[in-house]
Amino acid sequence: MIQHISFSLDSYPRGFHIVTMEVLHAIGKLPATGILHLFIQHTSAGITINENADPDVLHDFESFYNHIAPEHMPFLKHTMEGPDDMPAHVKASMVGSSISIPIQDGRLMLGTWQGIYLCEFRNHARGRTLVASLYT
């Protein structure tokens, strides 16, 4: 059986944000076993899984991605929505738009130090919409 749940996250500032609890709250009770597939419906933000304990990791991710895809590159043509727009699309493609997590005993099988990240690449983004698909 497949169940789809659409929900929105509040607006977050540019950067990497652990949203595991917000995702779980939006989904509600998880099935005993299955797979959670999360898909973000945007081209300038991404979703991934990584370190959930040390806030320096969030800062370092932001610094790394800004280093490899900075704003104001003179060769970019897609700049109508501002200098952060095209770099945001590039970063989102690098991170990706979906993740899958196994479910066992009604819990996500994330590792001890893993959390779900919203990767916000726009300077002034609005809330982001995600689709959670539960496969049981």
C-alpha positions as CSV (number, residue, x, y, z in Angstrom):
1,M,0.0,0.0,0.0
2,I,1.2,3.5,-0.8
3,Q,0.1,6.7,1.1
4,H,1.1,10.2,0.0
5,I,1.1,13.1,2.5
6,S,1.8,16.6,1.2
7,F,2.9,19.2,3.8
8,S,4.8,22.4,4.1
9,L,7.7,23.4,6.2
10,D,7.9,26.9,7.6
11,S,10.2,29.4,5.9
12,Y,13.9,28.8,6.9
13,P,16.8,31.2,6.2
14,R,19.4,30.2,3.7
15,G,21.5,27.3,5.1
16,F,21.2,23.7,6.2
17,H,18.5,22.9,8.8
18,I,17.7,19.7,10.6
19,V,13.9,19.1,10.1
20,T,13.5,15.5,11.3
21,M,11.0,16.3,14.0
22,E,9.0,18.6,11.7
23,V,8.8,15.8,9.1
24,L,7.7,13.3,11.7
25,H,5.1,15.7,13.1
26,A,3.6,16.3,9.6
27,I,3.5,12.6,8.8
28,G,2.0,11.4,12.1
29,K,2.1,7.8,13.2
30,L,4.5,5.7,11.1
31,P,3.6,2.1,10.0
32,A,5.3,-0.8,11.8
33,T,7.4,-1.5,8.7
34,G,7.9,0.1,5.4
35,I,9.8,2.9,3.6
36,L,9.4,6.6,3.9
37,H,10.2,8.4,0.7
38,L,10.5,12.2,0.9
39,F,10.4,14.5,-2.1
40,I,10.8,18.3,-2.1
41,Q,8.8,20.0,-4.7
42,H,11.3,22.9,-5.4
43,T,14.2,23.5,-7.7
44,S,16.2,25.8,-5.4
45,A,16.2,23.7,-2.2
46,G,17.2,20.1,-1.5
47,I,16.8,17.4,1.0
48,T,19.4,15.0,2.4
49,I,20.5,13.0,5.4
50,N,23.6,13.9,7.5
51,E,25.0,14.7,10.9
52,N,22.4,15.7,13.5
53,A,24.6,16.4,16.6
54,D,27.3,19.0,15.8
55,P,25.9,22.4,14.6
56,D,29.3,23.1,13.0
57,V,28.4,20.6,10.3
58,L,25.5,22.7,9.2
59,H,27.7,25.8,9.0
60,D,30.4,23.8,7.1
61,F,27.9,22.5,4.6
62,E,26.8,26.1,3.9
63,S,30.4,27.3,3.5
64,F,31.3,24.4,1.2
65,Y,28.4,24.8,-1.1
66,N,28.9,28.6,-1.3
67,H,32.5,28.0,-2.2
68,I,31.7,25.7,-5.1
69,A,28.7,27.6,-6.4
70,P,29.0,31.3,-5.3
71,E,26.8,34.1,-6.3
72,H,27.7,36.8,-8.9
73,M,29.5,34.5,-11.3
74,P,29.7,36.7,-14.5
75,F,28.9,33.8,-16.9
76,L,25.5,33.0,-15.5
77,K,22.5,34.0,-17.6
78,H,19.6,32.9,-15.3
79,T,19.7,35.9,-12.9
80,M,16.2,37.5,-13.2
81,E,15.3,36.4,-9.7
82,G,18.5,37.6,-8.2
83,P,22.2,36.5,-7.9
84,D,21.3,33.6,-5.6
85,D,18.8,32.0,-8.0
86,M,21.0,30.0,-10.4
87,P,23.6,29.0,-7.7
88,A,20.5,27.7,-5.7
89,H,19.4,25.6,-8.7
90,V,23.0,24.2,-9.1
91,K,23.3,23.4,-5.4
92,A,19.8,21.8,-5.3
93,S,20.8,19.5,-8.2
94,M,23.9,18.5,-6.4
95,V,22.1,17.7,-3.1
96,G,19.0,16.1,-4.7
97,S,15.3,16.3,-4.3
98,S,14.5,13.1,-2.5
99,I,15.5,10.6,0.1
100,S,14.3,7.2,1.3
101,I,14.4,5.8,4.8
102,P,13.5,2.3,6.0
103,I,10.9,2.1,8.8
104,Q,11.0,-0.7,11.4
105,D,9.0,-1.1,14.6
106,G,7.2,2.2,13.8
107,R,10.5,4.2,13.7
108,L,12.8,5.6,11.1
109,M,15.9,3.6,10.8
110,L,18.2,6.6,10.9
111,G,21.6,6.1,12.3
112,T,22.5,7.5,15.8
113,W,24.0,10.7,14.3
114,Q,21.7,11.1,11.3
115,G,19.0,13.7,10.7
116,I,16.9,14.9,7.8
117,Y,18.2,18.2,6.4
118,L,16.3,20.9,4.5
119,C,19.0,22.5,2.3
120,E,17.7,26.0,1.7
121,F,19.7,27.7,-1.0
122,R,17.7,31.0,-1.6
123,N,18.3,34.1,0.4
124,H,14.6,34.9,0.9
125,A,12.7,31.6,0.4
126,R,9.1,31.0,1.5
127,G,8.0,27.7,3.0
128,R,8.8,24.5,1.2
129,T,6.4,21.8,0.2
130,L,7.3,18.1,0.6
131,V,5.6,14.9,-0.3
132,A,6.0,12.0,2.0
133,S,5.2,8.6,0.5
134,L,4.8,5.8,2.9
135,Y,5.2,2.3,1.4
136,T,3.9,-0.5,3.6
